[in-house]
Amino acid sequence: VKCWGANARGQLGVGSAAAALGTDPSHVGDRLPAVDLGTLRHRPGHRVAPPLAPARAIGVACGAEFSCALLDDLSVKCWGANARGQLGVGSAAAALGTDPSHVGDRLPAVDLGTLRHRPGHRVAPPLAPARAIGVACGAEFSCALLDDLSVKCWGA
């Protein structure tokens, strides 16, 4: 994922709140930094964890001064402004992404809880971690479409 524009709240995910990126030819192309999404902790369909691999985004959504990525392990990570809890980290604490210690494996995945229903099952199987298949953001809230086709939202 590569982001450009304003960055006062770390919404570009580059580990700083530096000035905007993309306003100068020296900011784009190969010189535009990628967001460090960390390494995968879970791979769908695997019973045991394979060696850690770099996480890859399969979806991206942006709100007002924050961004979220749907990762290829079906987790969601968000960074940027968080005054309304829109990052899904369990608080309305300071922005994430404004410091190198906020990105990569230190950037927490949103806790989506556990699935309560599995399509096609008459009886509930053991609770499984919820996995996102889509992500969307509004001005100060985020939502994930889960693999049981339910939706969870956070923020204001």
Salt bridges, closest charged atoms under 4 A:
GLU65 OE1 - ARG9 NE 3.64
ASP72 OD2 - ARG56 NE 3.07
ASP105 OD2 - ARG41 NH2 3.44
GLU140 OE1 - ARG84 NE 3.25
